[in-house]
Amino acid sequence: MQSSLVIRLPATDDAPVEWVAVDNGGADIGTPEQGQLAEAVPHAEHRKLIVLVPASKVLRLNAKIPLKGNARIRQALPFALEEQLAGDIDKQHFAFSKKDEKGQLPVAVVSRVQLRHWLEILHQHQLVPAAIYSESDALTVAPATTRVLLGNNQVIISDPAGEITVADASAMETLLELFLDHQETALENDATVAPVSLIIYCNQAIYDQHHSLWDRLQMRTENIEVKLLADGALPYLAHQITTQANVNLLQGAFAPKTELPFEWQQWRTAAILLVSFLGLNLVYKGVEYWQLSNADAALDAAAAEVLSTTFPGVGTVPDPWNELRSRLGASGSGTDDNEDSTDFAEALEVLSNAFAQVPGLSMETLSFRSGSLDLQLIAPDVAALDRLRQLISDPGQFSAEIQSANPSDEVIEGRINIKRAETS
């Protein structure tokens, strides 16, 4: 059974790091420790790495997004939450998990710069996290129960609706009083609202410091329970974070990269162009032979790559070669199929030669329709994008037009349309 190492990063880089090893059920299998991050590295070997980051750095919200599909939700989130955010939405990273039974979407928002900083610190020590969570995600949401994690410097409050409040520890009494005032008003106006129970997590010293507060709160709540954390908050947080669904910050652009053999990521662009060129020629010249022969898994994988690259959105099909031939035959608008095939092959060859001369380019999608090749790619700057356009157009056989060039995270997301040049 694989175990996990849970590392809790501090709010400032000069503060000590905490870590503890737990099994899949969240039970400690080691003693909680703290110190320099380098000291935690040996404990991470052969274990899944989970990282908790300060709740004060991550904004936790609930959103109502009437959309399905992760890609569509991810696009809509920044605009749906823009009014609730003080900073530039383009500089924020949005992560989310599954909707709850009420249709609410748990969302975590963090600065892209801050998330990159955490990842850089971890990577400096060869630590590759499987998940990164806000420490506030470890406070389980339960009906009619408010959980309070009180430390020396901060307080985290999780109410029954899953709303998270993070503040300086000195503001705890005021926050709880305001929360209970709101709850009492809700009880007066709505008989269906359940009285709230409070669960407080803290160490013995903090409990003694606020002893009189617990007595006052007891009079205003249905029930109050104080749970003392003898070994600090980390064992409790580690147990909770490994046994419940949370909002993993490693999504979208920050999702872990899949490790593939032969350094596939470095050769991805060249491989897509090569497979597309060879695959489409095979479709038109010898697809029947390949279908009747006992093609191995590598050929099937190549056909599936060509299909998904040329026709984005196509899922897994039982016969990718036949599907690709059918789609290419139907993609024209009355033009001759052989002419379309020749145009694609020649345009792909010109594109491949141009790509090799412009460093730093990365292809996202490639599609061919009605004699026109559409390419979406990532470029280091606009100059590289224009250089690619010139190289494609210079021979005079094809014309290339930049249709969009949008800055995104210090790179350019571009789109180029390539078609055969008109002859006078």
Phi, psi and omega per residue, in radians:
M1 nan 2.162 -3.104
Q2 -1.240 2.391 3.080
S3 -1.766 3.011 -3.130
S4 -2.216 2.602 2.963
L5 -1.912 2.116 3.118
V6 -1.791 2.089 3.122
I7 -1.921 2.288 3.105
R8 -1.904 1.971 -3.136
L9 -1.434 2.541 -3.121
P10 -1.443 2.968 -3.141
A11 -1.255 -0.451 3.099
T12 -2.202 2.594 -3.035
D13 -1.158 -0.393 -3.097
D14 -1.513 -0.098 3.127
A15 -1.477 2.746 -3.124
P16 -1.220 2.651 3.072
V17 -1.632 2.576 3.081
E18 -1.990 2.587 3.076
W19 -2.669 2.688 3.089
V20 -2.720 2.515 3.089
A21 -1.670 2.392 -3.136
V22 -2.357 2.749 3.049
D23 -1.508 -3.072 -3.085
N24 -1.154 -0.326 3.090
G25 -1.587 0.041 3.107
G26 1.510 0.036 -3.135
A27 -1.392 2.452 3.137
D28 -1.085 2.368 2.995
I29 -2.134 0.233 3.094
G30 -2.737 2.978 3.140
T31 -1.497 2.321 3.065
P32 -1.027 2.355 -3.117
E33 -2.301 2.872 3.026
Q34 -2.549 2.707 -3.108
G35 2.817 -2.618 3.094
Q36 -1.361 2.626 -3.113
L37 -1.022 -0.597 3.139
A38 -1.047 -0.518 -3.132
E39 -1.246 -0.362 -3.138
A40 -1.479 -0.291 -3.043
V41 -0.987 -0.828 -3.131
P42 -1.047 -0.507 -3.120
H43 -1.304 -0.290 -3.102
A44 -1.470 -0.201 -3.088
E45 -1.102 2.259 3.133
H46 1.109 0.386 3.101
R47 -2.208 2.604 2.998
K48 -1.208 2.315 -3.082
L49 -1.778 2.120 3.074
I50 -2.054 2.292 -3.084
V51 -2.043 2.283 3.028
L52 -1.803 2.299 3.137
V53 -2.012 2.773 -3.048
P54 -1.003 2.329 3.139
A55 -1.119 -0.457 -3.139
S56 -1.205 -0.279 -3.122
K57 -1.693 -0.142 -3.057
V58 -2.178 2.184 3.101
L59 -1.570 2.117 3.122
R60 -1.819 2.213 -3.090
L61 -2.359 2.918 2.934
N62 -2.050 2.396 -3.093
A63 -2.255 2.647 3.071
K64 -1.886 1.790 -3.106
I65 -2.058 1.864 -3.099
P66 -1.401 0.885 -3.136
L67 -2.276 2.776 3.051
K68 -2.098 2.663 -3.124
G69 1.648 2.190 -3.068
N70 -1.046 -0.673 -3.112
A71 -1.113 -0.769 -3.126
R72 -1.195 -0.693 3.109
I73 -1.108 -0.759 -3.111
R74 -1.094 -0.609 3.107
Q75 -1.231 -0.621 -3.050
A76 -1.435 -0.463 -3.017
L77 -0.965 -0.860 -3.098
P78 -0.991 -0.656 -3.100
F79 -1.369 -0.557 3.122
A80 -1.211 -0.508 -3.062
L81 -1.869 0.054 -3.016
E82 -0.969 -0.701 -3.091
E83 -1.218 -0.334 -3.137
Q84 -1.610 -0.043 -3.067
L85 -1.964 2.435 -3.113
A86 -1.505 -0.545 -3.067
G87 -1.570 3.116 3.101
D88 -1.211 2.158 -3.085
I89 -1.128 -0.447 3.132
D90 -1.221 -0.282 -3.139
K91 -1.750 0.087 -3.110
Q92 -1.868 2.618 3.037
H93 -1.863 2.276 -3.095
F94 -1.954 2.215 3.090
A95 -2.226 2.696 -3.102
F96 -2.674 2.874 3.057
S97 -2.174 -2.882 -3.062
K98 -1.224 2.618 3.099
K99 -1.157 2.575 3.089
D100 -1.461 -3.067 -3.074
E101 -1.136 -0.323 3.100
K102 -1.635 0.068 -3.138
G103 1.449 0.131 3.124
Q104 -1.426 2.417 -3.120
L105 -1.798 1.997 3.070
P106 -1.181 2.232 -3.059
V107 -2.242 2.481 3.029
A108 -2.134 2.311 -3.131
V109 -2.128 2.255 -3.132
V110 -2.504 2.621 3.086
S111 -1.086 2.339 3.093
R112 -1.047 -0.683 3.129
V113 -1.080 -0.755 -3.133
Q114 -1.133 -0.755 -3.135
L115 -1.137 -0.716 3.084
R116 -1.085 -0.666 -3.140
H117 -1.083 -0.785 3.108
W118 -1.063 -0.779 -3.121
L119 -1.123 -0.674 3.116
E120 -1.107 -0.737 3.114
I121 -1.060 -0.761 3.134
L122 -1.158 -0.779 -3.098
H123 -1.172 -0.481 3.067
Q124 -1.058 -0.429 3.125
H125 -1.883 0.341 -3.135
Q126 0.980 0.596 3.077
L127 -1.768 2.106 -3.102
V128 -1.993 1.837 -3.075
P129 -1.297 2.475 2.992
A130 -1.423 -0.468 -3.141
A131 -2.727 2.582 3.022
I132 -2.230 2.181 -3.121
Y133 -2.181 2.645 2.894
S134 -1.207 2.467 -3.139
E135 -1.096 -0.362 3.103
S136 -1.186 -0.373 3.124
D137 -1.181 -0.277 -3.129
A138 -1.423 -0.094 3.070
L139 -1.549 1.836 -3.050
T140 -1.095 2.356 3.066
V141 -1.488 2.266 3.137
A142 -2.457 2.550 -3.141
P143 -1.017 2.396 3.046
A144 0.991 0.421 -3.134
T145 -2.291 2.231 3.054
T146 -1.927 2.216 -3.128
R147 -1.855 2.394 -3.099
V148 -2.229 2.105 3.057
L149 -1.842 1.985 -3.054
L150 -1.953 2.075 3.079
G151 -1.965 -3.026 -3.124
N152 -1.202 -0.524 -3.038
N153 -2.009 -0.348 -3.094
Q154 -2.555 2.829 3.058
V155 -2.212 2.384 3.089
I156 -2.084 2.191 -3.123
I157 -2.074 2.213 3.090
S158 -2.066 2.021 -3.065
D159 -1.589 3.064 -3.071
P160 -1.071 -0.410 3.130
A161 -1.496 -0.022 -3.121
G162 1.493 0.134 3.083
E163 -1.316 2.355 -3.074
I164 -1.905 2.310 3.046
T165 -2.133 2.241 3.122
V166 -2.149 2.250 -3.106
A167 -2.643 2.996 3.048
D168 -1.113 2.520 -3.076
A169 -1.006 -0.526 -3.123
S170 -1.169 -0.308 -3.118
A171 -1.630 0.055 -3.044
M172 -1.020 -0.857 -3.083
E173 -1.038 -0.764 -3.136
T174 -1.115 -0.775 -3.132
L175 -1.081 -0.793 -3.126
L176 -1.155 -0.666 3.106
E177 -1.105 -0.762 3.126
L178 -1.128 -0.716 3.123
F179 -1.087 -0.753 -3.137
L180 -1.213 -0.600 3.041
D181 -1.043 -0.786 3.126
H182 -1.114 -0.686 -3.125
Q183 -1.171 -0.701 3.128
E184 -1.130 -0.657 3.077
T185 -1.120 -0.739 3.125
A186 -1.108 -0.683 3.116
L187 -1.125 -0.654 3.130
E188 -1.190 -0.581 -3.053
N189 -1.642 -0.306 -3.077
D190 -2.484 1.946 -3.089
A191 -1.214 -0.276 -3.114
T192 -1.447 -0.202 3.136
V193 -1.281 2.253 -3.097
A194 -1.495 2.502 3.048
P195 -1.029 2.595 -3.040
V196 -1.647 2.442 2.978
S197 -1.830 2.480 3.136
L198 -1.900 2.327 2.996
I199 -2.105 2.076 -3.098
I200 -1.861 2.266 3.076
Y201 -1.965 2.146 3.130
C202 -2.854 3.016 3.076
N203 -1.589 3.055 -3.048
Q204 -1.085 -0.722 -3.098
A205 -1.098 -0.747 3.139
I206 -1.197 -0.653 3.112
Y207 -1.061 -0.788 3.135
D208 -1.126 -0.631 -3.120
Q209 -1.119 -0.583 -3.071
H210 -1.944 0.448 -3.025
H211 -0.972 -0.715 -3.123
S212 -1.184 -0.533 3.131
L213 -1.119 -0.708 -3.118
W214 -1.059 -0.662 3.130
D215 -1.130 -0.694 3.133
R216 -1.190 -0.703 -3.139
L217 -1.171 -0.570 3.140
Q218 -1.008 -0.570 -3.104
M219 -1.352 -0.277 -3.061
R220 -1.953 0.001 -3.118
T221 -2.176 2.837 3.076
E222 -1.133 -0.694 -3.132
N223 -2.824 2.556 3.051
I224 -2.311 2.341 -3.116
E225 -2.312 2.249 3.107
V226 -1.885 2.129 3.130
K227 -1.901 2.060 -3.100
L228 -1.448 2.322 -3.124
L229 -1.798 1.600 -3.048
A230 -1.109 -0.599 -3.112
D231 -1.809 0.363 -3.101
G232 1.536 -3.138 -3.042
A233 -1.388 -0.412 -2.992
L234 -1.027 -0.799 3.133
P235 -1.006 -0.704 3.098
Y236 -1.139 -0.817 -3.132
L237 -1.082 -0.716 -3.130
A238 -1.122 -0.730 3.114
H239 -1.064 -0.819 -3.082
Q240 -1.181 -0.724 -3.020
I241 -1.226 -0.415 -3.137
T242 -1.621 -0.057 -3.065
T243 -2.145 0.167 3.134
Q244 -2.558 2.780 3.131
A245 -1.286 2.400 -3.106
N246 -2.456 3.093 3.125
V247 -1.657 1.772 3.120
N248 -1.336 2.160 -3.121
L249 -1.242 -0.293 -3.114
L250 -1.459 1.369 3.131
Q251 -2.355 2.934 3.062
G252 1.013 -2.208 -3.111
A253 -1.159 -0.314 -3.107
F254 -1.799 0.154 3.123
A255 -1.128 2.496 3.133
P256 -1.022 2.406 3.118
K257 -1.393 2.386 3.111
T258 -1.314 2.236 3.129
E259 -1.357 2.092 3.141
L260 -2.060 2.625 -3.113
P261 -1.206 2.860 3.060
F262 1.027 0.529 3.093
E263 0.866 0.849 -3.072
W264 -0.982 -0.648 -3.096
Q265 -1.055 -0.630 -3.114
Q266 -1.226 -0.475 -3.077
W267 -1.893 0.245 -3.021
R268 -1.045 -0.806 -3.088
T269 -1.110 -0.856 -3.135
A270 -1.091 -0.679 -3.126
A271 -1.161 -0.716 3.124
I272 -1.080 -0.788 3.136
L273 -1.108 -0.770 -3.115
L274 -1.147 -0.820 -3.133
V275 -1.109 -0.698 3.132
S276 -1.088 -0.811 -3.118
F277 -1.096 -0.890 -3.129
L278 -1.188 -0.702 -3.092
G279 -1.120 -0.758 -3.115
L280 -1.200 -0.619 3.050
N281 -1.138 -0.671 3.089
L282 -1.132 -0.629 3.134
V283 -1.044 -0.817 -3.053
Y284 -1.452 -0.402 -3.050
K285 -1.868 -0.444 -3.066
G286 -2.699 0.511 -3.088
V287 -1.145 -0.608 3.117
E288 -1.059 -0.666 3.142
Y289 -1.115 -0.762 -3.116
W290 -1.180 -0.612 -3.131
Q291 -1.206 -0.610 -3.104
L292 -1.448 -0.393 3.138
S293 -1.439 2.944 3.136
N294 -1.528 1.273 -3.094
A295 -1.127 2.449 -3.122
D296 -1.492 3.087 -3.043
A297 -1.095 -0.549 -3.115
A298 -1.128 -0.691 3.119
L299 -1.173 -0.723 3.085
D300 -1.064 -0.708 3.121
A301 -1.130 -0.679 3.118
A302 -1.114 -0.766 3.127
A303 -1.096 -0.727 3.131
A304 -1.125 -0.639 3.118
E305 -1.150 -0.760 3.109
V306 -1.073 -0.772 -3.120
L307 -1.084 -0.844 -3.104
S308 -1.210 -0.532 3.128
T309 -1.293 -0.771 -3.082
T310 -1.349 -0.578 -3.135
F311 -2.195 1.434 3.139
P312 -0.995 2.492 3.107
G313 1.722 -0.196 3.130
V314 -1.358 2.249 3.141
G315 -1.467 -2.867 3.124
T316 -1.247 2.291 3.123
V317 -2.146 2.644 -3.093
P318 -1.178 -0.530 -3.097
D319 -2.288 1.472 -3.056
P320 -1.095 -0.597 3.139
W321 -1.105 -0.825 -3.120
N322 -1.157 -0.679 3.127
E323 -1.123 -0.708 -3.141
L324 -1.144 -0.773 3.112
R325 -1.083 -0.746 3.132
S326 -1.094 -0.782 -3.102
R327 -1.192 -0.714 3.112
L328 -1.156 -0.609 3.096
G329 -1.192 -0.456 -3.104
A330 -1.730 -0.030 -3.012
S331 -1.464 -0.271 3.138
G332 -1.385 3.070 -3.134
S333 -2.163 0.970 3.112
G334 1.668 -0.046 3.133
T335 -1.452 2.876 -3.127
D336 -1.237 2.356 -3.083
D337 -1.100 -0.717 -3.127
N338 -1.124 -0.635 3.106
E339 -1.142 -0.765 3.100
D340 -1.051 -0.723 -3.127
S341 -1.100 -0.756 3.130
T342 -1.120 -0.784 3.111
D343 -0.985 -0.802 -3.103
F344 -1.102 -0.815 -3.098
A345 -1.085 -0.772 -3.121
E346 -1.205 -0.705 3.114
A347 -1.119 -0.679 3.136
L348 -1.148 -0.630 3.116
E349 -1.168 -0.759 3.098
V350 -1.091 -0.751 3.137
L351 -1.097 -0.720 -3.133
S352 -1.090 -0.753 3.127
N353 -1.125 -0.707 -3.133
A354 -1.178 -0.714 3.139
F355 -1.007 -0.678 -3.077
A356 -1.177 -0.318 -3.085
Q357 -1.728 -0.072 -3.130
V358 -2.104 1.850 -3.109
P359 -1.265 2.707 3.018
G360 1.521 0.059 3.135
L361 -1.517 2.590 3.100
S362 -2.449 2.137 -3.103
M363 -1.403 2.383 3.057
E364 -1.763 -0.993 3.122
T365 -2.451 2.711 3.126
L366 -2.450 2.215 3.131
S367 -2.471 2.593 -3.123
F368 -2.244 2.213 -3.121
R369 -2.668 2.256 3.056
S370 0.934 0.781 3.081
G371 1.355 0.130 -3.081
S372 -2.144 2.309 -3.129
L373 -1.824 2.085 3.111
D374 -1.837 2.259 -3.091
L375 -2.197 2.182 2.994
Q376 -1.895 2.268 -3.018
L377 -2.602 2.931 3.056
I378 -1.910 2.246 3.130
A379 -2.162 2.627 3.139
P380 -1.160 -0.501 3.120
D381 -2.826 3.030 -3.117
V382 -1.150 -0.597 -3.135
A383 -1.052 -0.704 3.111
A384 -1.127 -0.674 3.123
L385 -1.123 -0.754 3.140
D386 -1.207 -0.616 3.094
R387 -1.082 -0.718 3.091
L388 -1.088 -0.734 3.124
R389 -1.056 -0.774 -3.122
Q390 -1.120 -0.747 -3.123
L391 -1.113 -0.624 3.114
I392 -1.236 -0.673 -3.039
S393 -1.465 -0.459 -3.018
D394 -0.952 -0.749 -3.124
P395 -1.091 -0.326 3.136
G396 1.496 -0.115 -3.134
Q397 -1.343 -0.621 3.140
F398 -2.255 2.726 3.029
S399 -1.980 2.464 3.137
A400 -2.134 2.402 -3.122
E401 -2.281 2.224 3.061
I402 -1.374 2.023 -3.095
Q403 -1.659 -0.363 3.063
S404 -2.810 2.622 3.081
A405 -2.611 1.675 -3.025
N406 -1.927 2.159 3.077
P407 -1.137 2.437 3.108
S408 -2.764 1.985 3.079
D409 0.907 0.904 3.044
E410 1.192 0.230 3.015
V411 -2.278 3.097 -3.140
I412 -2.047 2.177 3.014
E413 -1.607 1.938 -3.032
G414 -2.075 2.823 3.070
R415 -2.380 2.256 -3.124
I416 -2.164 2.378 3.055
N417 -1.877 2.274 -3.101
I418 -2.127 2.267 3.069
K419 -2.596 2.847 -3.093
R420 -1.124 2.350 -3.118
A421 -1.164 2.461 3.111
E422 -1.295 2.367 3.131
T423 -1.688 2.438 -3.108
S424 -1.478 nan nan
